[in-house]
Amino acid sequence: LQEKYEKLQRRQLKLINTIEDNRKFERYIQQVVDILPEGYLELSDNMMKGVISRYNTLEQANASLLQELMQKDDSIDKAQQDLAELNKSKTDEVLGYNSTIAALHTKLEK
């Protein structure tokens, strides 16, 4: 029984320390709530939860936009590669035509 009591005391102390560690975050969020412009968040019973909810929404939007940006970047890279290949192909084609023209021009001069 004594051992159980000591174990519970250690757990309680650990929980109290965790609560104290998290109070700094609570104070920070309260400071954020205090400086928010009027109407930034819909009025709710708990403005701190509103700030946290807004943060989560913005974080999800940011992740979504970053993913979209990476997809667009890959698409741009592919398009640039395709363009480079097309330019090389057309340059080779023009060189072939120039060679044919030069050969015909030489033949014409004879």
Residue frames as a rotation matrix with the C-alpha (Angstrom) as fourth column:
LEU 1
0.571 0.821 0.000 0.00
0.821 -0.571 0.000 0.00
0.000 0.000 -1.000 0.00
GLN 2
0.434 -0.517 -0.738 2.85
0.147 -0.768 0.624 2.34
-0.889 -0.379 -0.257 0.90
GLU 3
-0.623 -0.703 0.344 4.51
0.406 0.085 0.910 1.57
-0.668 0.707 0.232 -2.43
LYS 4
-0.103 0.700 0.707 1.29
0.980 -0.050 0.192 2.36
0.169 0.713 -0.681 -4.30
TYR 5
0.763 0.389 -0.516 0.97
0.538 -0.824 0.175 5.63
-0.357 -0.411 -0.839 -2.40
GLU 6
-0.013 -0.874 -0.486 4.54
0.078 -0.485 0.871 6.64
-0.997 -0.026 0.075 -3.29
LYS 7
-0.656 -0.169 0.736 3.96
0.697 0.238 0.676 5.73
-0.289 0.957 -0.038 -6.92
LEU 8
0.341 0.872 0.352 0.83
0.922 -0.383 0.056 7.88
0.184 0.305 -0.934 -7.00
GLN 9
0.634 -0.190 -0.750 2.71
0.280 -0.847 0.451 10.75
-0.721 -0.496 -0.484 -5.36
ARG 10
-0.498 -0.867 0.003 5.44
0.250 -0.140 0.958 10.56
-0.830 0.478 0.286 -8.01
ARG 11
-0.418 0.442 0.794 2.79
0.904 0.116 0.412 10.50
0.090 0.890 -0.448 -10.73
GLN 12
0.673 0.698 -0.245 1.03
0.730 -0.681 0.063 13.47
-0.122 -0.221 -0.967 -9.16
LEU 13
0.235 -0.685 -0.690 4.32
0.129 -0.682 0.720 15.39
-0.963 -0.258 -0.072 -8.98
LYS 14
-0.719 -0.489 0.494 5.04
0.503 0.125 0.855 14.58
-0.480 0.863 0.156 -12.60
LEU 15
0.006 0.824 0.567 1.56
0.972 -0.139 0.191 15.78
0.237 0.549 -0.801 -13.63
ILE 16
0.722 0.201 -0.662 1.97
0.465 -0.850 0.249 18.98
-0.512 -0.487 -0.707 -11.61
ASN 17
-0.270 -0.905 -0.329 5.30
0.142 -0.376 0.916 19.63
-0.952 0.200 0.230 -13.36
THR 18
-0.629 0.111 0.769 3.68
0.773 0.195 0.604 19.01
-0.083 0.975 -0.208 -16.74
ILE 19
0.499 0.866 0.036 0.90
0.866 -0.500 0.031 21.44
0.045 0.016 -0.999 -15.89
GLU 20
0.494 -0.391 -0.777 3.44
0.199 -0.819 0.538 24.07
-0.847 -0.420 -0.326 -14.84
ASP 21
-0.621 -0.751 0.223 5.42
0.348 -0.010 0.937 23.53
-0.702 0.660 0.268 -18.04
ASN 22
-0.418 0.540 0.731 2.26
0.890 0.081 0.449 24.01
0.183 0.838 -0.515 -20.10
ARG 23
0.395 0.573 -0.718 1.20
0.727 -0.673 -0.137 27.19
-0.561 -0.468 -0.683 -18.30
LYS 24
-0.477 -0.632 -0.611 3.70
0.067 -0.719 0.692 29.19
-0.877 0.289 0.385 -20.39
PHE 25
-0.896 0.213 0.390 1.76
0.424 0.147 0.893 28.16
0.133 0.966 -0.223 -23.48
GLU 26
0.096 0.976 -0.196 -1.51
0.993 -0.080 0.085 29.13
0.067 -0.203 -0.977 -21.83
ARG 27
0.160 -0.109 -0.981 -0.07
0.412 -0.896 0.167 32.55
-0.897 -0.431 -0.098 -20.95
TYR 28
-0.845 -0.521 -0.118 1.21
0.083 -0.347 0.934 33.01
-0.528 0.780 0.336 -24.49
ILE 29
-0.595 0.696 0.402 -2.16
0.716 0.233 0.658 32.14
0.364 0.679 -0.637 -26.04
GLN 30
0.325 0.713 -0.621 -3.87
0.893 -0.447 -0.045 34.48
-0.310 -0.540 -0.782 -23.59
GLN 31
-0.291 -0.503 -0.814 -1.52
0.139 -0.864 0.485 37.28
-0.947 0.028 0.321 -24.69
VAL 32
-0.961 -0.008 0.278 -2.45
0.277 0.034 0.960 36.51
-0.017 0.999 -0.031 -28.31
VAL 33
-0.113 0.993 0.013 -6.15
0.961 0.106 0.254 36.64
0.251 0.041 -0.967 -27.44
ASP 34
0.199 0.172 -0.965 -5.62
0.669 -0.743 0.005 39.97
-0.716 -0.646 -0.263 -25.65
ILE 35
-0.486 -0.482 -0.729 -4.08
-0.124 -0.787 0.604 41.63
-0.865 0.384 0.322 -28.72
LEU 36
-0.599 0.321 0.734 -6.45
0.776 0.457 0.434 40.23
-0.197 0.829 -0.523 -31.34
PRO 37
-0.938 0.347 0.018 -8.39
-0.322 -0.887 0.331 42.85
0.130 0.304 0.944 -33.26
GLU 38
-0.356 0.892 0.278 -12.11
-0.450 0.097 -0.888 42.95
-0.819 -0.441 0.367 -32.63
GLY 39
0.600 0.750 -0.278 -14.04
-0.635 0.235 -0.736 40.53
-0.486 0.618 0.618 -34.77
TYR 40
-0.338 -0.791 -0.510 -10.98
-0.939 0.319 0.127 38.48
0.062 0.522 -0.851 -35.73
LEU 41
-0.967 0.113 -0.228 -12.55
0.127 0.991 -0.047 35.39
0.221 -0.075 -0.972 -34.27
GLU 42
-0.043 0.997 0.061 -16.20
-0.059 -0.063 0.996 34.66
0.997 0.039 0.061 -33.93
LEU 43
-0.219 0.021 0.976 -17.34
-0.935 -0.292 -0.204 35.23
0.280 -0.956 0.083 -30.40
SER 44
0.146 0.233 -0.962 -17.20
0.007 0.972 0.236 32.01
0.989 -0.041 0.140 -28.50
ASP 45
0.967 0.254 -0.025 -17.18
0.008 0.067 0.998 30.86
0.255 -0.965 0.063 -24.92
ASN 46
0.540 -0.841 -0.028 -13.47
0.341 0.188 0.921 30.17
-0.770 -0.507 0.388 -25.03
MET 47
0.863 -0.235 -0.446 -11.37
-0.482 -0.646 -0.592 32.53
-0.149 0.727 -0.671 -27.14
MET 48
-0.132 -0.961 0.243 -8.24
-0.777 0.253 0.577 30.46
-0.616 -0.112 -0.780 -26.47
LYS 49
-0.124 0.166 0.978 -9.84
0.342 0.933 -0.115 27.45
-0.931 0.321 -0.172 -28.16
GLY 50
0.879 0.477 -0.010 -10.78
0.191 -0.370 -0.909 29.77
-0.437 0.797 -0.417 -31.02
VAL 51
0.445 -0.807 -0.389 -7.15
-0.852 -0.515 0.095 30.85
-0.277 0.289 -0.916 -31.44
ILE 52
-0.428 -0.603 0.673 -5.97
-0.389 0.795 0.465 27.24
-0.816 -0.063 -0.575 -31.34
SER 53
0.283 0.629 0.724 -8.63
0.489 0.555 -0.673 26.26
-0.825 0.545 -0.151 -33.85
ARG 54
0.925 0.019 -0.379 -7.61
-0.264 -0.684 -0.680 29.13
-0.272 0.729 -0.628 -36.14
TYR 55
-0.015 -1.000 -0.014 -3.98
-0.865 0.006 0.501 28.05
-0.501 0.020 -0.865 -35.86
ASN 56
-0.329 -0.070 0.942 -4.88
0.092 0.990 0.106 24.48
-0.940 0.121 -0.320 -36.79
THR 57
0.708 0.652 0.271 -6.89
0.376 -0.023 -0.926 25.71
-0.598 0.758 -0.262 -39.77
LEU 58
0.742 -0.490 -0.458 -4.01
-0.646 -0.706 -0.291 27.88
-0.180 0.512 -0.840 -40.98
GLU 59
-0.262 -0.864 0.430 -1.54
-0.653 0.487 0.580 25.06
-0.710 -0.129 -0.692 -40.47
GLN 60
0.006 0.354 0.935 -3.68
0.437 0.840 -0.321 22.71
-0.900 0.410 -0.150 -42.57
ALA 61
0.937 0.338 -0.093 -4.06
0.092 -0.494 -0.865 25.36
-0.338 0.801 -0.494 -45.27
ASN 62
0.353 -0.893 -0.279 -0.31
-0.862 -0.426 0.274 25.91
-0.363 0.144 -0.920 -45.28
ALA 63
-0.384 -0.475 0.792 0.38
-0.196 0.880 0.432 22.18
-0.902 0.011 -0.432 -45.65
SER 64
0.422 0.639 0.643 -2.12
0.556 0.378 -0.740 21.97
-0.716 0.670 -0.196 -48.49
LEU 65
0.933 -0.087 -0.350 -0.59
-0.288 -0.765 -0.576 24.97
-0.218 0.638 -0.738 -50.26
LEU 66
-0.019 -0.998 0.058 2.92
-0.806 0.049 0.590 23.57
-0.592 -0.036 -0.805 -49.86
GLN 67
-0.226 0.011 0.974 1.81
0.265 0.963 0.050 20.27
-0.937 0.269 -0.221 -51.37
GLU 68
0.779 0.569 0.263 0.17
0.433 -0.186 -0.882 22.09
-0.453 0.801 -0.391 -54.26
LEU 69
0.659 -0.617 -0.430 3.31
-0.676 -0.737 0.023 24.19
-0.331 0.275 -0.903 -54.75
MET 70
-0.323 -0.809 0.492 5.46
-0.451 0.588 0.671 21.05
-0.832 -0.006 -0.555 -54.91
GLN 71
0.116 0.449 0.886 3.12
0.605 0.676 -0.422 19.52
-0.788 0.585 -0.193 -57.48
LYS 72
0.962 0.232 -0.141 3.21
0.057 -0.680 -0.731 22.70
-0.265 0.696 -0.667 -59.58
ASP 73
0.276 -0.944 -0.182 7.00
-0.791 -0.331 0.515 22.78
-0.546 0.002 -0.837 -59.29
ASP 74
-0.357 -0.347 0.867 7.20
0.098 0.909 0.404 19.20
-0.929 0.230 -0.291 -60.56
SER 75
0.542 0.655 0.526 4.84
0.635 0.092 -0.767 20.10
-0.551 0.750 -0.366 -63.39
ILE 76
0.853 -0.289 -0.434 7.00
-0.425 -0.867 -0.259 23.11
-0.302 0.406 -0.863 -64.32
ASP 77
-0.146 -0.961 0.236 10.15
-0.594 0.276 0.756 20.98
-0.791 -0.030 -0.611 -64.27
LYS 78
-0.140 0.183 0.973 8.50
0.526 0.846 -0.084 18.44
-0.839 0.500 -0.215 -66.59
ALA 79
0.852 0.511 0.115 7.30
0.385 -0.461 -0.800 21.18
-0.356 0.725 -0.589 -68.94
GLN 80
0.546 -0.730 -0.412 10.79
-0.704 -0.666 0.247 22.73
-0.455 0.156 -0.877 -69.05
GLN 81
-0.380 -0.671 0.637 12.29
-0.194 0.731 0.654 19.34
-0.904 0.125 -0.408 -69.82
ASP 82
0.242 0.565 0.789 9.74
0.717 0.445 -0.537 18.78
-0.654 0.695 -0.297 -72.60
LEU 83
0.943 0.103 -0.317 10.49
-0.079 -0.854 -0.514 22.24
-0.324 0.510 -0.797 -74.00
ALA 84
0.089 -0.988 -0.129 14.24
-0.717 -0.154 0.680 21.58
-0.691 0.032 -0.722 -73.99
GLU 85
-0.380 -0.179 0.907 13.69
0.298 0.905 0.304 18.30
-0.875 0.386 -0.291 -75.84
LEU 86
0.616 0.683 0.394 11.40
0.635 -0.134 -0.761 20.01
-0.467 0.718 -0.516 -78.38
ASN 87
0.753 -0.407 -0.518 13.93
-0.485 -0.875 -0.018 22.82
-0.445 0.264 -0.855 -78.93
LYS 88
-0.305 -0.914 0.268 16.70
-0.456 0.387 0.801 20.28
-0.836 0.122 -0.535 -79.53
SER 89
-0.115 0.356 0.927 14.51
0.629 0.749 -0.210 18.31
-0.769 0.559 -0.310 -81.91
LYS 90
0.861 0.503 0.074 13.52
0.390 -0.559 -0.732 21.40
-0.327 0.659 -0.678 -83.90
THR 91
0.434 -0.793 -0.428 17.11
-0.664 -0.602 0.442 22.70
-0.609 0.093 -0.788 -83.94
ASP 92
-0.471 -0.580 0.664 18.25
-0.019 0.759 0.650 19.34
-0.882 0.294 -0.369 -85.36
GLU 93
0.281 0.677 0.681 15.43
0.764 0.271 -0.585 19.53
-0.580 0.685 -0.441 -87.91
VAL 94
0.913 0.018 -0.408 16.47
-0.153 -0.911 -0.384 23.06
-0.378 0.413 -0.829 -88.97
LEU 95
-0.049 -0.997 -0.066 20.11
-0.632 -0.020 0.775 21.93
-0.773 0.079 -0.629 -89.26
GLY 96
-0.319 0.012 0.948 18.96
0.481 0.864 0.151 19.08
-0.817 0.504 -0.281 -91.48
TYR 97
0.722 0.634 0.276 17.01
0.585 -0.347 -0.733 21.48
-0.369 0.691 -0.622 -93.69
ASN 98
0.666 -0.548 -0.506 20.00
-0.531 -0.825 0.195 23.85
-0.524 0.139 -0.841 -93.85
SER 99
-0.360 -0.814 0.455 22.20
-0.230 0.550 0.803 20.96
-0.904 0.185 -0.386 -94.89
THR 100
0.027 0.477 0.879 19.72
0.793 0.525 -0.309 19.99
-0.609 0.705 -0.364 -97.61
ILE 101
0.923 0.321 -0.211 19.49
0.168 -0.831 -0.530 23.60
-0.346 0.453 -0.821 -98.80
ALA 102
0.247 -0.916 -0.317 23.29
-0.634 -0.401 0.662 23.88
-0.733 0.037 -0.679 -98.89
ALA 103
-0.457 -0.390 0.799 23.55
0.242 0.811 0.534 20.66
-0.856 0.437 -0.276 -100.90
LEU 104
0.399 0.684 0.610 20.89
0.821 0.030 -0.571 21.86
-0.409 0.729 -0.549 -103.34
HIS 105
0.854 -0.152 -0.498 22.54
-0.222 -0.971 -0.084 25.26
-0.471 0.183 -0.863 -103.59
THR 106
-0.190 -0.979 0.075 25.88
-0.437 0.153 0.886 23.60
-0.879 0.135 -0.457 -104.38
LYS 107
-0.300 0.175 0.938 24.18
0.656 0.752 0.069 21.37
-0.693 0.636 -0.340 -106.98
LEU 108
0.754 0.654 0.051 22.52
0.520 -0.548 -0.656 24.42
-0.401 0.521 -0.753 -108.52
GLU 109
0.529 -0.629 -0.570 25.84
-0.511 -0.772 0.377 26.27
-0.677 0.091 -0.730 -108.83
LYS 110
-0.475 -0.709 0.521 27.38
0.013 0.587 0.809 23.37
-0.880 0.391 -0.270 -110.77
